[in-house]
Amino acid sequence: MAKITYIEFSGAEHVVDVASGLTVMEGARDNNVPGIEADCGGACACSTCHIYLDPAWVGKVPAKDAMEEDMLDFAYEPSPERSRLSCQMKVTDALEGLIVHIPEKQI
């Protein structure tokens, strides 16, 4: 279990406990966090679960694979350093305290 903070574009924060083995996207979806649409259900076939890592977490999470990198090209205003697809981030104890920012919109 890891406590993850999701910050909406408006600044509203949602702090939720997400079970290990789920994804950051599933944690948002299961806790009704607005702004993460997850249209493909976590198949890495869209970019509607795009998030920005908080700057303090850049370099502390597992690297993106090539498929995630390719899908991020379709995200709204991707950041080379901070953008991730939340469906591709498995929750482990190492993500305790993770902070992610939700973009203004998903495309």
C-alpha positions in Angstrom: 0.0 0.0 0.0 1.3 3.5 -0.9 -0.2 6.9 -0.1 -0.3 8.9 -3.4 -1.2 12.5 -3.8 -3.0 13.5 -7.0 -3.1 17.2 -7.6 -5.7 18.5 -10.1 -4.9 21.3 -12.5 -7.0 23.6 -10.2 -4.8 22.7 -7.2 -7.3 20.4 -5.5 -5.5 17.5 -3.8 -6.6 14.0 -3.4 -4.5 11.8 -1.0 -5.4 8.2 -1.4 -4.1 4.8 -0.3 -3.4 2.6 -3.4 -2.8 -1.1 -3.0 0.5 -2.6 -4.2 0.1 -4.2 -7.6 -2.4 -1.7 -8.8 -1.4 1.1 -11.1 -1.3 4.8 -10.3 -4.2 5.1 -12.9 -6.3 2.4 -11.1 -5.8 4.3 -7.8 -7.2 7.4 -9.4 -10.0 5.7 -11.1 -11.0 3.6 -8.0 -11.0 6.8 -5.9 -12.9 9.0 -8.3 -10.0 11.4 -8.8 -11.1 13.7 -11.6 -8.9 14.4 -14.6 -7.6 10.9 -15.3 -10.0 9.4 -18.0 -8.2 6.2 -18.8 -10.2 5.5 -21.9 -8.2 2.4 -22.9 -8.5 0.9 -19.4 -4.8 0.7 -18.9 -3.6 -1.0 -22.1 -1.2 1.8 -23.0 -3.2 2.5 -26.1 -4.1 6.1 -25.5 -2.8 9.0 -23.4 -5.8 9.9 -21.3 -4.1 8.9 -18.0 -1.3 11.3 -18.6 0.2 12.8 -15.4 3.2 14.9 -14.5 5.5 13.6 -11.8 6.2 16.1 -9.0 9.7 17.4 -9.6 10.9 15.7 -6.3 10.0 12.3 -7.8 11.7 12.7 -11.2 14.4 10.0 -11.2 12.9 8.1 -8.3 10.5 6.0 -10.3 11.1 3.2 -12.8 12.0 4.4 -16.3 9.5 4.6 -19.2 9.5 1.8 -21.7 9.5 2.5 -25.5 5.7 1.9 -25.8 4.9 4.4 -23.1 7.4 6.9 -24.6 5.6 6.6 -27.9 2.1 7.1 -26.5 3.2 10.2 -24.6 3.7 11.8 -28.0 -0.1 12.0 -28.1 -0.5 13.6 -24.6 -1.5 17.2 -23.9 1.7 19.3 -23.4 4.0 16.4 -22.5 7.1 17.1 -20.5 10.2 15.0 -21.5 11.3 14.8 -17.8 8.0 14.7 -15.9 5.3 13.1 -18.1 4.2 9.6 -17.5 1.2 7.4 -18.3 -0.3 6.5 -14.9 -1.5 3.2 -16.3 2.2 2.1 -16.7 3.2 2.9 -13.2 2.8 -0.1 -10.9 2.3 0.8 -7.2 4.9 -0.6 -4.8 6.0 0.4 -1.3 8.7 2.4 -3.0 6.1 4.9 -4.3 4.9 5.8 -0.7 4.4 9.5 -0.8 4.3 9.9 -4.6 2.9 13.2 -5.8 1.5 13.5 -9.3 0.0 16.5 -11.1 -2.9 16.1 -13.5 -2.7 18.2 -16.7 -5.3 20.8 -17.7 -6.9 18.3 -20.0 -6.5 14.9 -21.5 -6.5 14.2 -25.3 
